[in-house]
Amino acid sequence: MEETARIIINGATHDFPVITGTEDEKAIDISTLRGKTSYITLDSGFGNTGACASGITFLDGEKGVLRYRGIPIEELAGESTFIETAYLLIKGELPTQKQLDKFAASFTRHASLHKDMLHFFKGYPAAGHPMGLLSAVVCSLSGYYPELLKTDPTEDEIEIMAAQLLSKVRTIAAYTYRKSVKKPFVPPRADLRYIPNFLHMMFSTAKKEYKINDAVVNALQTLLILHADHEQNCSTSAVRLVGSSWANLYASVSAGVCALWGPLHGGANQEVVEMLEEIRKAKGNVQKFIDKAKDPNGNYRLMGFGHRVYKNYDPRAKIIKQRAHELLAELNIRDPLLDIAVKLEDAVLKDDYFAQRKLYPNVDFYSGLIYKAIGIPTAMFPVMFAIGRMPGWIAHWKEMKADPKTRIGRPRQIYIGPPKKSYVPIQQRQS
Ligand code: ACO
């Protein structure tokens, strides 16, 4: 028998279909509720609202499960590469060697920026946050490829835009960094793979080529894979919402960069390291910061803890914590912030306040320590997240375009402003 849900309003009953997902997740389809009853549903922060059906990522926050296209994140982080994972997310299947080689070759073709684009970097203040520049330059790609700005781009056209975005985002990111440290840009090299090429653009100089270290490349590989998608999070929802108005892919993804920037989302990795630094200055007194976060009269939060959907340990944080320890050991770095992070996590996991609210370390808690060990400055951490999330944004935009059920995203509201009143000419207004 088909499952239905019944809503009773003022004695009248209304039945709604129940939708079941692959993993037996349930949703009540209330899309006809307003038409039938004139009522809407209200769900601040969309904590309980599904905006679409998606075949990209499965997440069970209660059990700490995350899979891309069915494949557990632990397997991808251990065995795949970022490029292969990007292909999987965007195309839906793991590639054959031939498909992967073609995909990777398109990145080499699209790595450089149009020379006129360099003016954007010149005009941006060196101390300006790199996410502002990243978002602006990503959006402005639309001005350089007008032939691709179609309402319904073909599969081939989407593939070109995807390759451009995935490849150019690391060039833009590296140039953003070079601008911030007032150093000349280092162009991409055709002979280098994705991550070594990024490190080369970040850290090589005219006199000295950056020495590629496998441990660094592997750590970044893991981080990028773990950031590649996370279903309907704030930035991906922003991409889908903007794209639902038929805005082009560059503009939609640029909105994703802006949404990611916020400290409650991808900006948290920067905030975590700044918080750990503050704790270090307070002589490692983690309890002081825990007490501040628990104070009901304040709004201070422990950055890198808590998640809207994980009510268990974030599976990404588990892997990243291990990689942070491994990388620091391999590079022979003793970072006091790692010890403080472990101490803070231990204290938080024993604390009733955090246990009752099911607050665990999230993806941003340990990632910054890896970036820091590589020599990437804190303001660039959200940019690193954006490089990683690019495949997810593209995959969701593509899925949204192909879904015949997609309508322009347009939530409703309950109006709580003043009732109707008349306009008063300025001369008659009381001061
Ligand atoms: N420190 C202290 N208390 C917290 C924290 C935290 N990091 N996170 C949530 N809480 C508390 C809230 O104060 C609230 O307490 P209350 O019930 O007494 O009012 C309760 O836990 C529930 O919190 P909400 O804000 O309702 O949870 P929500 O799902 O809306 O927010 C969020 C999730 C934004 C991630 C939140 O946990 C947070 O601010 N964390 C810190 C920022 C962070 O690390 N963001 C990165 C998230 S991962 C990502 O986006 C990539």
Residues whose N, C-alpha, C, O or C-beta is under 5 A from the ligand:
A	BS01	ACO	P263 L264 H265 G266 A268 A293 Y300 R301 L302 M303 G304 F305 G306 H307 R308 R357 N362 D364
